[in-house]
Amino acid sequence: MITKPFVGVLLMMCAAAASASAAGTACVTVERGWARLPPNPAMPMTAGYGVIRNGCGKAVVITGASSAVFGDVSLHETTIVDGVSRMRAIERLPLASGARAELKPGGLHLMLMEGKGALKEGEAVPLQLQLEGGGEASATLAVRKAAP
C-alpha cells in the first residue's frame, strides 16, 4: 500500500527533475536563425542556419531536431573531399559550456525535409532541438531568400 508521505516525496522528486530539465533548456539558444526560401514553392525541403549557443553552466549534446512545419529535421555537415562536396548526417553535436556552433551554407546546417506546405518569405518556422537527457530547446527560423 502506498502511503501519503511516499506519494508526496515521489511528486516532489518528479517536480524537481522536471524543473531541472526545463532550466537546462532555456540556456541553449539559436541566434540569427533562418531557413532558405526554396526556389520553387512546391519544393518540400530546404536548409536552416544560425548560431547555436550553449549558455548553460555545463556541456550539452544536441541529438536531434524537429519542427511542426517539417516532417523530418536533422543536422548535417557539408565537407569537400577530393574536390567533391559531400553531405553527411550528424548524430550528436556536443557543445561545451559557453561554446557555439555556427550553422551556415557549405558547412554545418539543418536539413528541413518533408515540408507540410509552401514557405513564404518572412514566415517563422518553429524549431525544437533535442538535448541528450531528454530536454528540448525551442527556437524560430525566419524564412529568407538569402543570408542576413
C-alpha positions as CSV (number, residue, x, y, z in Angstrom):
1,M,0.0,0.0,0.0
2,I,1.4,3.4,-0.9
3,T,1.2,5.9,1.9
4,K,0.6,9.6,1.5
5,P,4.1,10.7,2.6
6,F,5.6,8.4,0.0
7,V,3.4,9.9,-2.7
8,G,4.4,13.4,-1.6
9,V,8.1,12.6,-1.8
10,L,7.6,11.0,-5.2
11,L,5.8,14.0,-6.5
12,M,8.5,16.4,-5.2
13,M,11.2,14.3,-6.9
14,C,9.3,14.4,-10.2
15,A,8.8,18.2,-9.9
16,A,12.5,18.8,-9.2
17,A,13.5,16.7,-12.1
18,A,11.1,18.5,-14.5
19,S,12.3,21.8,-13.2
20,A,16.0,20.9,-13.7
21,S,15.2,19.7,-17.2
22,A,13.3,22.9,-18.1
23,A,16.0,25.1,-16.7
24,G,18.7,23.4,-18.7
25,T,16.9,24.0,-22.0
26,A,16.4,27.8,-21.6
27,C,20.2,28.3,-21.8
28,V,20.6,26.7,-25.2
29,T,19.6,29.3,-27.9
30,V,19.6,29.8,-31.6
31,E,20.6,33.3,-32.7
32,R,20.0,34.8,-36.2
33,G,18.2,31.6,-37.1
34,W,16.9,31.5,-40.7
35,A,15.7,29.0,-43.3
36,R,16.4,29.4,-47.0
37,L,13.3,30.1,-49.1
38,P,13.2,27.3,-51.7
39,P,13.3,28.5,-55.4
40,N,10.2,26.5,-56.1
41,P,7.3,26.9,-53.5
42,A,6.4,23.3,-54.0
43,M,9.8,22.1,-53.0
44,P,9.4,20.0,-49.8
45,M,12.9,20.6,-48.4
46,T,15.3,23.4,-47.6
47,A,18.1,24.2,-45.1
48,G,18.3,26.1,-41.8
49,Y,21.1,28.2,-40.4
50,G,22.1,30.3,-37.4
51,V,24.3,30.2,-34.4
52,I,23.5,27.6,-31.6
53,R,24.9,28.9,-28.2
54,N,25.3,26.9,-25.0
55,G,24.8,29.5,-22.2
56,C,24.4,26.6,-19.7
57,G,26.8,26.1,-16.9
58,K,27.6,22.6,-18.2
59,A,28.2,20.9,-21.6
60,V,25.2,19.9,-23.6
61,V,24.7,17.5,-26.6
62,I,22.2,18.1,-29.3
63,T,20.9,14.8,-30.5
64,G,18.2,15.8,-33.0
65,A,15.7,18.4,-34.1
66,S,12.1,18.7,-35.1
67,S,9.6,21.2,-36.4
68,A,5.8,21.4,-36.8
69,V,6.4,22.7,-40.4
70,F,8.6,19.8,-41.5
71,G,8.2,16.0,-41.1
72,D,11.9,15.4,-40.8
73,V,14.7,17.7,-39.4
74,S,18.3,16.6,-39.0
75,L,21.7,18.1,-38.5
76,H,24.1,17.7,-41.5
77,E,27.6,18.8,-42.4
78,T,28.9,19.5,-45.8
79,T,32.6,18.9,-46.5
80,I,34.8,18.9,-49.5
81,V,36.6,15.5,-50.1
82,D,39.0,15.3,-53.0
83,G,37.3,18.3,-54.7
84,V,33.8,16.7,-54.2
85,S,31.2,18.2,-51.9
86,R,29.8,15.6,-49.6
87,M,27.0,15.9,-47.0
88,R,26.6,13.6,-44.0
89,A,24.2,13.4,-41.1
90,I,25.5,14.4,-37.7
91,E,24.1,12.3,-34.9
92,R,25.5,14.2,-31.9
93,L,26.6,17.8,-31.6
94,P,28.4,18.4,-28.3
95,L,28.7,21.9,-27.1
96,A,30.9,22.8,-24.1
97,S,29.6,25.4,-21.6
98,G,29.8,28.8,-23.3
99,A,30.5,27.3,-26.8
100,R,28.7,28.0,-30.0
101,A,28.2,26.1,-33.3
102,E,27.7,28.1,-36.5
103,L,25.2,26.7,-39.0
104,K,26.0,28.1,-42.4
105,P,25.8,27.3,-46.1
106,G,28.5,24.9,-47.1
107,G,29.1,23.7,-43.5
108,L,27.1,22.5,-40.6
109,H,23.4,23.1,-41.2
110,L,19.9,21.8,-40.6
111,M,18.2,19.8,-43.3
112,L,14.4,20.6,-43.2
113,M,12.7,17.9,-45.1
114,E,9.1,16.7,-45.8
115,G,7.7,20.2,-45.7
116,K,4.0,20.4,-44.8
117,G,3.2,23.4,-47.0
118,A,4.8,26.1,-49.2
119,L,7.0,28.5,-47.3
120,K,6.7,32.3,-47.6
121,E,9.4,34.9,-47.1
122,G,9.2,36.3,-43.6
123,E,7.4,33.3,-42.2
124,A,8.5,32.0,-38.8
125,V,9.4,28.3,-38.7
126,P,9.3,26.8,-35.2
127,L,12.2,24.6,-34.2
128,Q,12.9,22.3,-31.3
129,L,16.4,21.0,-30.6
130,Q,16.5,17.7,-28.7
131,L,19.2,17.5,-26.0
132,E,20.8,14.4,-24.6
133,G,19.0,13.5,-21.4
134,G,15.5,14.4,-22.7
135,G,15.5,18.2,-22.7
136,E,14.5,20.5,-25.6
137,A,15.4,24.0,-26.6
138,S,12.9,26.0,-28.7
139,A,13.9,28.4,-31.5
140,T,12.5,30.1,-34.5
141,L,13.9,30.3,-38.1
142,A,12.9,33.3,-40.3
143,V,12.3,32.3,-43.9
144,R,14.6,34.3,-46.2
145,K,15.8,34.3,-49.8
146,A,19.4,34.8,-48.7
147,A,21.6,35.0,-45.7
148,P,21.1,38.1,-43.4
